[in-house]
Amino acid sequence: MIDRTLRSVPAASIDVTAATVRRGDVIEVGGLFWRVQDLFQLPQGAKQLLFESGELLTMHARTRLVAVRMGRR
């Protein structure tokens, strides 16, 4: 999970798929927010996400999740 401190960085709520997810995206899963630390490409367009907390999540090619993408400072 991520800390919930306010930051002065603009953020946008977006839908992400395995093709569009990036390192640093904050993804909502089950009402909790998780920051993507690393990505691993899997067969058939899937990706495995490694969160900062150490948990893994596999996104299949058609999986769509809500994420917050932080803007640049």
PDB file of N, H, CA, C and O in Angstrom:
ATOM      1  N   MET A   1       0.842  -1.172   0.000  1.00  0.00           N
ATOM      2  CA  MET A   1       0.000   0.000   0.000  1.00  0.00           C
ATOM      3  C   MET A   1       0.885   1.231   0.000  1.00  0.00           C
ATOM      4  O   MET A   1       2.093   1.142   0.216  1.00  0.00           O
ATOM      5  N   ILE A   2       0.275   2.379  -0.244  1.00  0.00           N
ATOM      6  H   ILE A   2      -0.707   2.452  -0.420  1.00  0.00           H
ATOM      7  CA  ILE A   2       1.040   3.615  -0.274  1.00  0.00           C
ATOM      8  C   ILE A   2       0.644   4.490   0.899  1.00  0.00           C
ATOM      9  O   ILE A   2      -0.416   4.315   1.499  1.00  0.00           O
ATOM     10  N   ASP A   3       1.523   5.440   1.215  1.00  0.00           N
ATOM     11  H   ASP A   3       2.384   5.582   0.727  1.00  0.00           H
ATOM     12  CA  ASP A   3       1.152   6.378   2.259  1.00  0.00           C
ATOM     13  C   ASP A   3       0.114   7.341   1.683  1.00  0.00           C
ATOM     14  O   ASP A   3       0.087   7.583   0.477  1.00  0.00           O
ATOM     15  N   ARG A   4      -0.716   7.872   2.528  1.00  0.00           N
ATOM     16  H   ARG A   4      -0.694   7.675   3.508  1.00  0.00           H
ATOM     17  CA  ARG A   4      -1.815   8.712   2.059  1.00  0.00           C
ATOM     18  C   ARG A   4      -1.540  10.195   2.292  1.00  0.00           C
ATOM     19  O   ARG A   4      -2.483  10.971   2.447  1.00  0.00           O
ATOM     20  N   THR A   5      -0.288  10.603   2.318  1.00  0.00           N
ATOM     21  H   THR A   5       0.478   9.973   2.192  1.00  0.00           H
ATOM     22  CA  THR A   5       0.043  12.005   2.492  1.00  0.00           C
ATOM     23  C   THR A   5      -0.233  12.759   1.208  1.00  0.00           C
ATOM     24  O   THR A   5      -0.056  12.228   0.112  1.00  0.00           O
ATOM     25  N   LEU A   6      -0.667  13.993   1.348  1.00  0.00           N
ATOM     26  H   LEU A   6      -0.811  14.425   2.239  1.00  0.00           H
ATOM     27  CA  LEU A   6      -0.953  14.816   0.178  1.00  0.00           C
ATOM     28  C   LEU A   6       0.343  15.282  -0.451  1.00  0.00           C
ATOM     29  O   LEU A   6       1.313  15.593   0.240  1.00  0.00           O
ATOM     30  N   ARG A   7       0.343  15.324  -1.756  1.00  0.00           N
ATOM     31  H   ARG A   7      -0.445  15.071  -2.317  1.00  0.00           H
ATOM     32  CA  ARG A   7       1.523  15.779  -2.485  1.00  0.00           C
ATOM     33  C   ARG A   7       1.095  16.873  -3.438  1.00  0.00           C
ATOM     34  O   ARG A   7      -0.074  16.943  -3.816  1.00  0.00           O
ATOM     35  N   SER A   8       2.019  17.723  -3.830  1.00  0.00           N
ATOM     36  H   SER A   8       2.969  17.666  -3.523  1.00  0.00           H
ATOM     37  CA  SER A   8       1.701  18.817  -4.741  1.00  0.00           C
ATOM     38  C   SER A   8       1.919  18.420  -6.195  1.00  0.00           C
ATOM     39  O   SER A   8       2.232  19.266  -7.032  1.00  0.00           O
ATOM     40  N   VAL A   9       1.756  17.145  -6.494  1.00  0.00           N
ATOM     41  H   VAL A   9       1.502  16.458  -5.814  1.00  0.00           H
ATOM     42  CA  VAL A   9       1.934  16.641  -7.850  1.00  0.00           C
ATOM     43  C   VAL A   9       0.555  16.373  -8.436  1.00  0.00           C
ATOM     44  O   VAL A   9      -0.262  15.704  -7.803  1.00  0.00           O
ATOM     45  N   PRO A  10       0.278  16.888  -9.650  1.00  0.00           N
ATOM     46  CA  PRO A  10      -1.029  16.619 -10.248  1.00  0.00           C
ATOM     47  C   PRO A  10      -1.217  15.133 -10.517  1.00  0.00           C
ATOM     48  O   PRO A  10      -0.267  14.431 -10.863  1.00  0.00           O
ATOM     49  N   ALA A  11      -2.452  14.658 -10.357  1.00  0.00           N
ATOM     50  H   ALA A  11      -3.224  15.228 -10.076  1.00  0.00           H
ATOM     51  CA  ALA A  11      -2.748  13.246 -10.578  1.00  0.00           C
ATOM     52  C   ALA A  11      -4.037  13.131 -11.371  1.00  0.00           C
ATOM     53  O   ALA A  11      -4.911  13.995 -11.291  1.00  0.00           O
ATOM     54  N   ALA A  12      -4.145  12.047 -12.144  1.00  0.00           N
ATOM     55  H   ALA A  12      -3.436  11.345 -12.209  1.00  0.00           H
ATOM     56  CA  ALA A  12      -5.348  11.790 -12.924  1.00  0.00           C
ATOM     57  C   ALA A  12      -5.785  10.350 -12.701  1.00  0.00           C
ATOM     58  O   ALA A  12      -4.958   9.440 -12.651  1.00  0.00           O
ATOM     59  N   SER A  13      -7.089  10.153 -12.568  1.00  0.00           N
ATOM     60  H   SER A  13      -7.761  10.893 -12.609  1.00  0.00           H
ATOM     61  CA  SER A  13      -7.641   8.810 -12.435  1.00  0.00           C
ATOM     62  C   SER A  13      -7.919   8.275 -13.835  1.00  0.00           C
ATOM     63  O   SER A  13      -8.616   8.913 -14.624  1.00  0.00           O
ATOM     64  N   ILE A  14      -7.369   7.101 -14.138  1.00  0.00           N
ATOM     65  H   ILE A  14      -6.803   6.583 -13.497  1.00  0.00           H
ATOM     66  CA  ILE A  14      -7.493   6.531 -15.478  1.00  0.00           C
ATOM     67  C   ILE A  14      -7.763   5.034 -15.388  1.00  0.00           C
ATOM     68  O   ILE A  14      -7.556   4.417 -14.343  1.00  0.00           O
ATOM     69  N   ASP A  15      -8.223   4.463 -16.487  1.00  0.00           N
ATOM     70  H   ASP A  15      -8.390   4.965 -17.335  1.00  0.00           H
ATOM     71  CA  ASP A  15      -8.314   3.007 -16.616  1.00  0.00           C
ATOM     72  C   ASP A  15      -7.014   2.527 -17.233  1.00  0.00           C
ATOM     73  O   ASP A  15      -6.531   3.126 -18.194  1.00  0.00           O
ATOM     74  N   VAL A  16      -6.439   1.462 -16.703  1.00  0.00           N
ATOM     75  H   VAL A  16      -6.831   0.975 -15.922  1.00  0.00           H
ATOM     76  CA  VAL A  16      -5.217   0.894 -17.275  1.00  0.00           C
ATOM     77  C   VAL A  16      -5.458  -0.559 -17.652  1.00  0.00           C
ATOM     78  O   VAL A  16      -6.254  -1.259 -17.026  1.00  0.00           O
ATOM     79  N   THR A  17      -4.760  -0.991 -18.677  1.00  0.00           N
ATOM     80  H   THR A  17      -4.113  -0.422 -19.185  1.00  0.00           H
ATOM     81  CA  THR A  17      -4.765  -2.383 -19.119  1.00  0.00           C
ATOM     82  C   THR A  17      -3.330  -2.879 -19.054  1.00  0.00           C
ATOM     83  O   THR A  17      -2.424  -2.125 -18.701  1.00  0.00           O
ATOM     84  N   ALA A  18      -3.122  -4.132 -19.391  1.00  0.00           N
ATOM     85  H   ALA A  18      -3.858  -4.745 -19.679  1.00  0.00           H
ATOM     86  CA  ALA A  18      -1.764  -4.672 -19.407  1.00  0.00           C
ATOM     87  C   ALA A  18      -0.888  -3.910 -20.401  1.00  0.00           C
ATOM     88  O   ALA A  18       0.324  -3.816 -20.211  1.00  0.00           O
ATOM     89  N   ALA A  19      -1.487  -3.371 -21.450  1.00  0.00           N
ATOM     90  H   ALA A  19      -2.472  -3.447 -21.605  1.00  0.00           H
ATOM     91  CA  ALA A  19      -0.724  -2.635 -22.460  1.00  0.00           C
ATOM     92  C   ALA A  19      -0.362  -1.221 -22.016  1.00  0.00           C
ATOM     93  O   ALA A  19       0.605  -0.655 -22.525  1.00  0.00           O
ATOM     94  N   THR A  20      -1.116  -0.632 -21.075  1.00  0.00           N
ATOM     95  H   THR A  20      -1.902  -1.092 -20.661  1.00  0.00           H
ATOM     96  CA  THR A  20      -0.902   0.773 -20.723  1.00  0.00           C
ATOM     97  C   THR A  20      -0.373   1.010 -19.315  1.00  0.00           C
ATOM     98  O   THR A  20      -0.003   2.137 -18.989  1.00  0.00           O
ATOM     99  N   VAL A  21      -0.326  -0.017 -18.473  1.00  0.00           N
ATOM    100  H   VAL A  21      -0.627  -0.933 -18.738  1.00  0.00           H
ATOM    101  CA  VAL A  21       0.148   0.165 -17.103  1.00  0.00           C
ATOM    102  C   VAL A  21       1.634   0.521 -17.114  1.00  0.00           C
ATOM    103  O   VAL A  21       2.390   0.046 -17.962  1.00  0.00           O
ATOM    104  N   ARG A  22       2.049   1.373 -16.151  1.00  0.00           N
ATOM    105  H   ARG A  22       1.435   1.759 -15.463  1.00  0.00           H
ATOM    106  CA  ARG A  22       3.443   1.831 -16.058  1.00  0.00           C
ATOM    107  C   ARG A  22       3.946   1.701 -14.627  1.00  0.00           C
ATOM    108  O   ARG A  22       3.167   1.604 -13.678  1.00  0.00           O
ATOM    109  N   ARG A  23       5.269   1.700 -14.498  1.00  0.00           N
ATOM    110  H   ARG A  23       5.902   1.778 -15.269  1.00  0.00           H
ATOM    111  CA  ARG A  23       5.869   1.785 -13.163  1.00  0.00           C
ATOM    112  C   ARG A  23       5.430   3.106 -12.538  1.00  0.00           C
ATOM    113  O   ARG A  23       5.363   4.133 -13.213  1.00  0.00           O
ATOM    114  N   GLY A  24       5.134   3.066 -11.256  1.00  0.00           N
ATOM    115  H   GLY A  24       5.188   2.231 -10.707  1.00  0.00           H
ATOM    116  CA  GLY A  24       4.721   4.279 -10.559  1.00  0.00           C
ATOM    117  C   GLY A  24       3.218   4.490 -10.522  1.00  0.00           C
ATOM    118  O   GLY A  24       2.738   5.295  -9.723  1.00  0.00           O
ATOM    119  N   ASP A  25       2.451   3.789 -11.367  1.00  0.00           N
ATOM    120  H   ASP A  25       2.841   3.135 -12.016  1.00  0.00           H
ATOM    121  CA  ASP A  25       0.992   3.893 -11.307  1.00  0.00           C
ATOM    122  C   ASP A  25       0.516   3.382  -9.953  1.00  0.00           C
ATOM    123  O   ASP A  25       1.084   2.439  -9.403  1.00  0.00           O
ATOM    124  N   VAL A  26      -0.519   4.004  -9.425  1.00  0.00           N
ATOM    125  H   VAL A  26      -0.981   4.770  -9.872  1.00  0.00           H
ATOM    126  CA  VAL A  26      -1.130   3.571  -8.174  1.00  0.00           C
ATOM    127  C   VAL A  26      -2.462   2.936  -8.547  1.00  0.00           C
ATOM    128  O   VAL A  26      -3.371   3.616  -9.023  1.00  0.00           O
ATOM    129  N   ILE A  27      -2.574   1.629  -8.328  1.00  0.00           N
ATOM    130  H   ILE A  27      -1.835   1.076  -7.941  1.00  0.00           H
ATOM    131  CA  ILE A  27      -3.725   0.859  -8.780  1.00  0.00           C
ATOM    132  C   ILE A  27      -4.623   0.521  -7.602  1.00  0.00           C
ATOM    133  O   ILE A  27      -4.152   0.129  -6.535  1.00  0.00           O
ATOM    134  N   GLU A  28      -5.935   0.679  -7.815  1.00  0.00           N
ATOM    135  H   GLU A  28      -6.318   0.998  -8.683  1.00  0.00           H
ATOM    136  CA  GLU A  28      -6.916   0.323  -6.789  1.00  0.00           C
ATOM    137  C   GLU A  28      -7.333  -1.128  -6.971  1.00  0.00           C
ATOM    138  O   GLU A  28      -7.838  -1.513  -8.026  1.00  0.00           O
ATOM    139  N   VAL A  29      -7.118  -1.927  -5.936  1.00  0.00           N
ATOM    140  H   VAL A  29      -6.708  -1.615  -5.079  1.00  0.00           H
ATOM    141  CA  VAL A  29      -7.519  -3.337  -5.940  1.00  0.00           C
ATOM    142  C   VAL A  29      -8.240  -3.606  -4.622  1.00  0.00           C
ATOM    143  O   VAL A  29      -7.641  -3.500  -3.552  1.00  0.00           O
ATOM    144  N   GLY A  30      -9.501  -3.948  -4.697  1.00  0.00           N
ATOM    145  H   GLY A  30      -9.988  -4.035  -5.566  1.00  0.00           H
ATOM    146  CA  GLY A  30     -10.268  -4.266  -3.492  1.00  0.00           C
ATOM    147  C   GLY A  30     -10.391  -3.110  -2.516  1.00  0.00           C
ATOM    148  O   GLY A  30     -10.441  -3.328  -1.306  1.00  0.00           O
ATOM    149  N   GLY A  31     -10.441  -1.888  -3.019  1.00  0.00           N
ATOM    150  H   GLY A  31     -10.401  -1.711  -4.002  1.00  0.00           H
ATOM    151  CA  GLY A  31     -10.576  -0.716  -2.165  1.00  0.00           C
ATOM    152  C   GLY A  31      -9.272  -0.221  -1.566  1.00  0.00           C
ATOM    153  O   GLY A  31      -9.264   0.777  -0.845  1.00  0.00           O
ATOM    154  N   LEU A  32      -8.168  -0.901  -1.853  1.00  0.00           N
ATOM    155  H   LEU A  32      -8.173  -1.711  -2.438  1.00  0.00           H
ATOM    156  CA  LEU A  32      -6.847  -0.478  -1.383  1.00  0.00           C
ATOM    157  C   LEU A  32      -6.025  -0.001  -2.565  1.00  0.00           C
ATOM    158  O   LEU A  32      -6.273  -0.395  -3.705  1.00  0.00           O
ATOM    159  N   PHE A  33      -5.049   0.846  -2.291  1.00  0.00           N
ATOM    160  H   PHE A  33      -4.848   1.166  -1.365  1.00  0.00           H
ATOM    161  CA  PHE A  33      -4.223   1.412  -3.349  1.00  0.00           C
ATOM    162  C   PHE A  33      -2.810   0.853  -3.264  1.00  0.00           C
ATOM    163  O   PHE A  33      -2.214   0.803  -2.188  1.00  0.00           O
ATOM    164  N   TRP A  34      -2.278   0.431  -4.416  1.00  0.00           N
ATOM    165  H   TRP A  34      -2.762   0.472  -5.290  1.00  0.00           H
ATOM    166  CA  TRP A  34      -0.976  -0.226  -4.490  1.00  0.00           C
ATOM    167  C   TRP A  34      -0.138   0.436  -5.577  1.00  0.00           C
ATOM    168  O   TRP A  34      -0.615   0.620  -6.697  1.00  0.00           O
ATOM    169  N   ARG A  35       1.113   0.798  -5.261  1.00  0.00           N
ATOM    170  H   ARG A  35       1.501   0.649  -4.352  1.00  0.00           H
ATOM    171  CA  ARG A  35       2.006   1.426  -6.245  1.00  0.00           C
ATOM    172  C   ARG A  35       2.815   0.356  -6.969  1.00  0.00           C
ATOM    173  O   ARG A  35       3.411  -0.519  -6.341  1.00  0.00           O
ATOM    174  N   VAL A  36       2.829   0.436  -8.306  1.00  0.00           N
ATOM    175  H   VAL A  36       2.345   1.146  -8.816  1.00  0.00           H
ATOM    176  CA  VAL A  36       3.554  -0.523  -9.140  1.00  0.00           C
ATOM    177  C   VAL A  36       5.044  -0.204  -9.079  1.00  0.00           C
ATOM    178  O   VAL A  36       5.464   0.904  -9.413  1.00  0.00           O
ATOM    179  N   GLN A  37       5.834  -1.178  -8.654  1.00  0.00           N
ATOM    180  H   GLN A  37       5.493  -2.078  -8.383  1.00  0.00           H
ATOM    181  CA  GLN A  37       7.286  -1.017  -8.576  1.00  0.00           C
ATOM    182  C   GLN A  37       7.964  -1.537  -9.831  1.00  0.00           C
ATOM    183  O   GLN A  37       8.912  -0.926 -10.324  1.00  0.00           O
ATOM    184  N   ASP A  38       7.482  -2.669 -10.358  1.00  0.00           N
ATOM    185  H   ASP A  38       6.711  -3.166  -9.958  1.00  0.00           H
ATOM    186  CA  ASP A  38       8.114  -3.272 -11.533  1.00  0.00           C
ATOM    187  C   ASP A  38       7.071  -4.060 -12.315  1.00  0.00           C
ATOM    188  O   ASP A  38       6.022  -4.421 -11.781  1.00  0.00           O
ATOM    189  N   LEU A  39       7.370  -4.323 -13.588  1.00  0.00           N
ATOM    190  H   LEU A  39       8.221  -4.030 -14.022  1.00  0.00           H
ATOM    191  CA  LEU A  39       6.476  -5.042 -14.492  1.00  0.00           C
ATOM    192  C   LEU A  39       7.240  -6.155 -15.173  1.00  0.00           C
ATOM    193  O   LEU A  39       8.422  -6.004 -15.485  1.00  0.00           O
ATOM    194  N   PHE A  40       6.569  -7.274 -15.406  1.00  0.00           N
ATOM    195  H   PHE A  40       5.609  -7.396 -15.153  1.00  0.00           H
ATOM    196  CA  PHE A  40       7.171  -8.388 -16.135  1.00  0.00           C
ATOM    197  C   PHE A  40       6.230  -8.798 -17.257  1.00  0.00           C
ATOM    198  O   PHE A  40       5.052  -9.064 -17.018  1.00  0.00           O
ATOM    199  N   GLN A  41       6.748  -8.850 -18.480  1.00  0.00           N
ATOM    200  H   GLN A  41       7.705  -8.634 -18.673  1.00  0.00           H
ATOM    201  CA  GLN A  41       5.950  -9.265 -19.632  1.00  0.00           C
ATOM    202  C   GLN A  41       5.718 -10.767 -19.589  1.00  0.00           C
ATOM    203  O   GLN A  41       6.653 -11.534 -19.358  1.00  0.00           O
ATOM    204  N   LEU A  42       4.480 -11.191 -19.810  1.00  0.00           N
ATOM    205  H   LEU A  42       3.720 -10.569 -19.998  1.00  0.00           H
ATOM    206  CA  LEU A  42       4.101 -12.600 -19.845  1.00  0.00           C
ATOM    207  C   LEU A  42       3.544 -12.924 -21.232  1.00  0.00           C
ATOM    208  O   LEU A  42       3.266 -12.011 -22.009  1.00  0.00           O
ATOM    209  N   PRO A  43       3.376 -14.201 -21.551  1.00  0.00           N
ATOM    210  CA  PRO A  43       2.830 -14.573 -22.862  1.00  0.00           C
ATOM    211  C   PRO A  43       1.411 -14.034 -23.079  1.00  0.00           C
ATOM    212  O   PRO A  43       0.682 -13.762 -22.125  1.00  0.00           O
ATOM    213  N   GLN A  44       1.045 -13.890 -24.339  1.00  0.00           N
ATOM    214  H   GLN A  44       1.638 -14.111 -25.113  1.00  0.00           H
ATOM    215  CA  GLN A  44      -0.290 -13.495 -24.779  1.00  0.00           C
ATOM    216  C   GLN A  44      -0.726 -12.130 -24.266  1.00  0.00           C
ATOM    217  O   GLN A  44      -1.909 -11.922 -23.997  1.00  0.00           O
ATOM    218  N   GLY A  45       0.210 -11.199 -24.128  1.00  0.00           N
ATOM    219  H   GLY A  45       1.171 -11.368 -24.347  1.00  0.00           H
ATOM    220  CA  GLY A  45      -0.122  -9.827 -23.762  1.00  0.00           C
ATOM    221  C   GLY A  45      -0.360  -9.572 -22.291  1.00  0.00           C
ATOM    222  O   GLY A  45      -0.743  -8.462 -21.919  1.00  0.00           O
ATOM    223  N   ALA A  46      -0.149 -10.558 -21.444  1.00  0.00           N
ATOM    224  H   ALA A  46       0.162 -11.459 -21.746  1.00  0.00           H
ATOM    225  CA  ALA A  46      -0.345 -10.376 -20.002  1.00  0.00           C
ATOM    226  C   ALA A  46       0.903  -9.746 -19.378  1.00  0.00           C
ATOM    227  O   ALA A  46       1.993  -9.804 -19.946  1.00  0.00           O
ATOM    228  N   LYS A  47       0.722  -9.145 -18.200  1.00  0.00           N
ATOM    229  H   LYS A  47      -0.164  -9.098 -17.739  1.00  0.00           H
ATOM    230  CA  LYS A  47       1.851  -8.609 -17.438  1.00  0.00           C
ATOM    231  C   LYS A  47       1.672  -8.971 -15.978  1.00  0.00           C
ATOM    232  O   LYS A  47       0.553  -9.047 -15.470  1.00  0.00           O
ATOM    233  N   GLN A  48       2.792  -9.192 -15.315  1.00  0.00           N
ATOM    234  H   GLN A  48       3.701  -9.129 -15.728  1.00  0.00           H
ATOM    235  CA  GLN A  48       2.779  -9.418 -13.873  1.00  0.00           C
ATOM    236  C   GLN A  48       3.302  -8.148 -13.225  1.00  0.00           C
ATOM    237  O   GLN A  48       4.382  -7.665 -13.565  1.00  0.00           O
ATOM    238  N   LEU A  49       2.528  -7.609 -12.289  1.00  0.00           N
ATOM    239  H   LEU A  49       1.650  -8.001 -12.013  1.00  0.00           H
ATOM    240  CA  LEU A  49       2.899  -6.377 -11.605  1.00  0.00           C
ATOM    241  C   LEU A  49       3.483  -6.716 -10.247  1.00  0.00           C
ATOM    242  O   LEU A  49       2.937  -7.542  -9.516  1.00  0.00           O
ATOM    243  N   LEU A  50       4.590  -6.080  -9.912  1.00  0.00           N
ATOM    244  H   LEU A  50       5.034  -5.409 -10.506  1.00  0.00           H
ATOM    245  CA  LEU A  50       5.181  -6.193  -8.582  1.00  0.00           C
ATOM    246  C   LEU A  50       4.920  -4.875  -7.877  1.00  0.00           C
ATOM    247  O   LEU A  50       5.347  -3.820  -8.347  1.00  0.00           O
ATOM    248  N   PHE A  51       4.220  -4.931  -6.748  1.00  0.00           N
ATOM    249  H   PHE A  51       3.874  -5.787  -6.366  1.00  0.00           H
ATOM    250  CA  PHE A  51       3.926  -3.726  -5.989  1.00  0.00           C
ATOM    251  C   PHE A  51       5.045  -3.455  -4.990  1.00  0.00           C
ATOM    252  O   PHE A  51       5.822  -4.351  -4.662  1.00  0.00           O
ATOM    253  N   GLU A  52       5.124  -2.210  -4.504  1.00  0.00           N
ATOM    254  H   GLU A  52       4.492  -1.482  -4.770  1.00  0.00           H
ATOM    255  CA  GLU A  52       6.160  -1.834  -3.537  1.00  0.00           C
ATOM    256  C   GLU A  52       6.105  -2.689  -2.278  1.00  0.00           C
ATOM    257  O   GLU A  52       7.122  -2.874  -1.610  1.00  0.00           O
ATOM    258  N   SER A  53       4.932  -3.208  -1.953  1.00  0.00           N
ATOM    259  H   SER A  53       4.106  -3.057  -2.496  1.00  0.00           H
ATOM    260  CA  SER A  53       4.767  -4.025  -0.748  1.00  0.00           C
ATOM    261  C   SER A  53       5.253  -5.458  -0.940  1.00  0.00           C
ATOM    262  O   SER A  53       5.339  -6.217   0.026  1.00  0.00           O
ATOM    263  N   GLY A  54       5.573  -5.838  -2.190  1.00  0.00           N
ATOM    264  H   GLY A  54       5.503  -5.222  -2.974  1.00  0.00           H
ATOM    265  CA  GLY A  54       6.066  -7.181  -2.466  1.00  0.00           C
ATOM    266  C   GLY A  54       5.033  -8.112  -3.070  1.00  0.00           C
ATOM    267  O   GLY A  54       5.387  -9.186  -3.558  1.00  0.00           O
ATOM    268  N   GLU A  55       3.749  -7.724  -3.050  1.00  0.00           N
ATOM    269  H   GLU A  55       3.462  -6.852  -2.654  1.00  0.00           H
ATOM    270  CA  GLU A  55       2.705  -8.558  -3.647  1.00  0.00           C
ATOM    271  C   GLU A  55       2.807  -8.540  -5.166  1.00  0.00           C
ATOM    272  O   GLU A  55       3.313  -7.587  -5.759  1.00  0.00           O
ATOM    273  N   LEU A  56       2.318  -9.611  -5.782  1.00  0.00           N
ATOM    274  H   LEU A  56       1.908 -10.386  -5.301  1.00  0.00           H
ATOM    275  CA  LEU A  56       2.277  -9.732  -7.239  1.00  0.00           C
ATOM    276  C   LEU A  56       0.830  -9.779  -7.704  1.00  0.00           C
ATOM    277  O   LEU A  56      -0.036 -10.315  -7.012  1.00  0.00           O
ATOM    278  N   LEU A  57       0.570  -9.215  -8.883  1.00  0.00           N
ATOM    279  H   LEU A  57       1.273  -8.780  -9.445  1.00  0.00           H
ATOM    280  CA  LEU A  57      -0.750  -9.286  -9.506  1.00  0.00           C
ATOM    281  C   LEU A  57      -0.542  -9.530 -10.988  1.00  0.00           C
ATOM    282  O   LEU A  57       0.252  -8.837 -11.625  1.00  0.00           O
ATOM    283  N   THR A  58      -1.248 -10.511 -11.547  1.00  0.00           N
ATOM    284  H   THR A  58      -1.892 -11.074 -11.030  1.00  0.00           H
ATOM    285  CA  THR A  58      -1.167 -10.780 -12.979  1.00  0.00           C
ATOM    286  C   THR A  58      -2.335 -10.105 -13.677  1.00  0.00           C
ATOM    287  O   THR A  58      -3.495 -10.341 -13.340  1.00  0.00           O
ATOM    288  N   MET A  59      -2.020  -9.267 -14.648  1.00  0.00           N
ATOM    289  H   MET A  59      -1.078  -9.075 -14.921  1.00  0.00           H
ATOM    290  CA  MET A  59      -3.035  -8.624 -15.486  1.00  0.00           C
ATOM    291  C   MET A  59      -3.051  -9.336 -16.824  1.00  0.00           C
ATOM    292  O   MET A  59      -2.041  -9.363 -17.528  1.00  0.00           O
ATOM    293  N   HIS A  60      -4.187  -9.913 -17.179  1.00  0.00           N
ATOM    294  H   HIS A  60      -5.007  -9.891 -16.607  1.00  0.00           H
ATOM    295  CA  HIS A  60      -4.333 -10.520 -18.492  1.00  0.00           C
ATOM    296  C   HIS A  60      -4.555  -9.415 -19.515  1.00  0.00           C
ATOM    297  O   HIS A  60      -4.801  -8.267 -19.143  1.00  0.00           O
ATOM    298  N   ALA A  61      -4.471  -9.743 -20.776  1.00  0.00           N
ATOM    299  H   ALA A  61      -4.271 -10.675 -21.078  1.00  0.00           H
ATOM    300  CA  ALA A  61      -4.562  -8.746 -21.844  1.00  0.00           C
ATOM    301  C   ALA A  61      -5.852  -7.929 -21.767  1.00  0.00           C
ATOM    302  O   ALA A  61      -5.848  -6.757 -22.144  1.00  0.00           O
ATOM    303  N   ARG A  62      -6.939  -8.503 -21.297  1.00  0.00           N
ATOM    304  H   ARG A  62      -6.942  -9.455 -20.990  1.00  0.00           H
ATOM    305  CA  ARG A  62      -8.225  -7.795 -21.253  1.00  0.00           C
ATOM    306  C   ARG A  62      -8.583  -7.249 -19.873  1.00  0.00           C
ATOM    307  O   ARG A  62      -9.658  -6.672 -19.709  1.00  0.00           O
ATOM    308  N   THR A  63      -7.725  -7.412 -18.893  1.00  0.00           N
ATOM    309  H   THR A  63      -6.852  -7.881 -19.026  1.00  0.00           H
ATOM    310  CA  THR A  63      -7.987  -6.875 -17.556  1.00  0.00           C
ATOM    311  C   THR A  63      -7.952  -5.353 -17.604  1.00  0.00           C
ATOM    312  O   THR A  63      -7.057  -4.765 -18.211  1.00  0.00           O
ATOM    313  N   ARG A  64      -8.929  -4.721 -16.963  1.00  0.00           N
ATOM    314  H   ARG A  64      -9.655  -5.199 -16.470  1.00  0.00           H
ATOM    315  CA  ARG A  64      -8.986  -3.257 -16.902  1.00  0.00           C
ATOM    316  C   ARG A  64      -9.148  -2.862 -15.437  1.00  0.00           C
ATOM    317  O   ARG A  64     -10.084  -3.306 -14.772  1.00  0.00           O
ATOM    318  N   LEU A  65      -8.236  -2.024 -14.932  1.00  0.00           N
ATOM    319  H   LEU A  65      -7.475  -1.663 -15.472  1.00  0.00           H
ATOM    320  CA  LEU A  65      -8.263  -1.585 -13.537  1.00  0.00           C
ATOM    321  C   LEU A  65      -8.225  -0.064 -13.473  1.00  0.00           C
ATOM    322  O   LEU A  65      -7.792   0.595 -14.418  1.00  0.00           O
ATOM    323  N   VAL A  66      -8.682   0.486 -12.352  1.00  0.00           N
ATOM    324  H   VAL A  66      -9.033  -0.050 -11.585  1.00  0.00           H
ATOM    325  CA  VAL A  66      -8.614   1.930 -12.119  1.00  0.00           C
ATOM    326  C   VAL A  66      -7.266   2.244 -11.488  1.00  0.00           C
ATOM    327  O   VAL A  66      -6.819   1.556 -10.570  1.00  0.00           O
ATOM    328  N   ALA A  67      -6.626   3.291 -11.993  1.00  0.00           N
ATOM    329  H   ALA A  67      -6.989   3.850 -12.738  1.00  0.00           H
ATOM    330  CA  ALA A  67      -5.319   3.688 -11.463  1.00  0.00           C
ATOM    331  C   ALA A  67      -5.249   5.202 -11.344  1.00  0.00           C
ATOM    332  O   ALA A  67      -6.005   5.930 -11.987  1.00  0.00           O
ATOM    333  N   VAL A  68      -4.334   5.651 -10.519  1.00  0.00           N
ATOM    334  H   VAL A  68      -3.719   5.060  -9.997  1.00  0.00           H
ATOM    335  CA  VAL A  68      -4.008   7.069 -10.423  1.00  0.00           C
ATOM    336  C   VAL A  68      -2.608   7.216 -10.978  1.00  0.00           C
ATOM    337  O   VAL A  68      -1.668   6.573 -10.510  1.00  0.00           O
ATOM    338  N   ARG A  69      -2.479   8.063 -11.972  1.00  0.00           N
ATOM    339  H   ARG A  69      -3.242   8.585 -12.352  1.00  0.00           H
ATOM    340  CA  ARG A  69      -1.165   8.297 -12.568  1.00  0.00           C
ATOM    341  C   ARG A  69      -0.713   9.688 -12.158  1.00  0.00           C
ATOM    342  O   ARG A  69      -1.395  10.682 -12.408  1.00  0.00           O
ATOM    343  N   MET A  70       0.440   9.736 -11.527  1.00  0.00           N
ATOM    344  H   MET A  70       0.993   8.928 -11.324  1.00  0.00           H
ATOM    345  CA  MET A  70       0.974  11.002 -11.054  1.00  0.00           C
ATOM    346  C   MET A  70       1.623  11.758 -12.203  1.00  0.00           C
ATOM    347  O   MET A  70       2.328  11.171 -13.024  1.00  0.00           O
ATOM    348  N   GLY A  71       1.379  13.071 -12.256  1.00  0.00           N
ATOM    349  H   GLY A  71       0.806  13.548 -11.589  1.00  0.00           H
ATOM    350  CA  GLY A  71       2.010  13.909 -13.265  1.00  0.00           C
ATOM    351  C   GLY A  71       3.451  14.190 -12.904  1.00  0.00           C
ATOM    352  O   GLY A  71       3.932  13.789 -11.844  1.00  0.00           O
ATOM    353  N   ARG A  72       4.122  14.873 -13.781  1.00  0.00           N
ATOM    354  H   ARG A  72       3.731  15.199 -14.642  1.00  0.00           H
ATOM    355  CA  ARG A  72       5.526  15.227 -13.521  1.00  0.00           C
ATOM    356  C   ARG A  72       5.582  16.514 -12.725  1.00  0.00           C
ATOM    357  O   ARG A  72       4.713  17.377 -12.847  1.00  0.00           O
ATOM    358  N   ARG A  73       6.614  16.631 -11.911  1.00  0.00           N
ATOM    359  H   ARG A  73       7.320  15.930 -11.812  1.00  0.00           H
ATOM    360  CA  ARG A  73       6.785  17.843 -11.094  1.00  0.00           C
ATOM    361  C   ARG A  73       7.307  18.974 -11.923  1.00  0.00           C
ATOM    362  O   ARG A  73       7.513  20.073 -11.407  1.00  0.00           O
TER     363      ARG A  73
END
